[in-house]
């Protein structure tokens, strides 16, 4: 029997978010925007909203931005905090205003979408304070209808403050053929015309803005030792004058893939070389601009920050196919840890259906090495323009890669057109002895993450006898501490217990949480399955899957995230006990859990749940009182 203190809870593996949740998350986004955006004067009388703006707002709704997503978005596109003005003599200096403020829970939002669309708040969303740049590679040829879909996505991004610098490739045009330059110019103009038909201003930049060869002064060997492909072209700040001019005029620059050779001749090159050279050049130009800019700069300038925040690769292929998803796309890629393994596991059959997947993967890796750590790249099909909105606002994959595998396989959102989000990421490793753990760094991580003081003597003493392994992301930017508890259950084996799961606040929202949980899956309840064979220094998928058990306080706001990733949960007074069933065994279980993947307690499970509850309830706290 389950103890009286344990109250059984039943919850399905979470389905896709409902429309009501979409409205709630948009309300948070909406209220935060209102508190931080300049609002233009309201019109004297309500005016009809253009249908394209309605589609735009619906794309924001579908993105489901959380409050954290909204704050992150505003940090890039909202007003900048200004330094305090010099205080007059013998007076108290006023504190500098903050860029982000908490929104009031009493903020009202019009009850229906039509009223939302006529609100001046929505108008303010269409007029961001700070504009930033994205680099976009468009892999033509596309039909006019397909270009219209792509242009719609670019216009949506511009409305949210992200202005694209577009490089157009034409994969069907062989290099060296007669009329090549004219065909490239024609393809560039097709993109310009498609953008202007959607209401954007665009400018063709038909001359070469990058130069072939390494940049003078580069140490190519040192660059190669950093582990990414060095751009085969480069650019100087003075070469970007036409791109700057277009951006300052509120126009989207569109470029063909051309470069100057050593004889100053304009020649066709791979578009990836142009994009990589522009990424590095724009980052360096922005850094140079920053050094010469007034320290009181608040973002209100026609000369926008050239640092690209996003890299977007738009093609007919979509994302990078994954062996773990039977050829459906990877959702989130940690390039630092997964890049070689994705290349090694790339099925030769995919070279026909996804001929540029690996070269685009290499491009993303190169560009993200130069871009800010918070930046991301997305490989997306022309069929998914609204996914660009979601990527900008949330900087997250369309579907979380850390969700249960069975749920991902049955998720209707996961299709061949699902985008692949790529982050620079962090290396992930598995440590199996306490002697190899950096106790100082792990302590700092746990205390910053939990905002509590670790009872070191008790904690380390318990790990000396109970530690199974620690999964570490980067230089202790995140960690999962797994222990062995009990050992006298029905099978005589100890419980695999997730004792601590922590990520530094500075890395929350950058993909580290998902990277860490996927590694935890591969070392515990995902063992024995081919898609758990990831190179993280662990068992690489070899072994028998183990049920993973952990507890969390009943009022922990993270529980919602745990509910979505666990097989089930039961309530234990002030605690909630979660577990993830070994996935190999799930396939053989008869009954509702095995056939439907539901968190449903079968009769045979009562014994193990009672045992788990008794063992977990006796685990001492790790914190000082």
Order of alpha helices (4+ residues) and beta strands (2+ residues): beta-alpha-alpha-alpha-alpha-alpha-beta-alpha-beta-alpha-beta-beta-alpha-beta-alpha-beta-beta-beta-alpha-beta-beta-alpha-alpha-alpha-beta-alpha-alpha-beta-beta-alpha-alpha-beta-beta-beta-alpha-beta-alpha-beta-beta-alpha-alpha-alpha
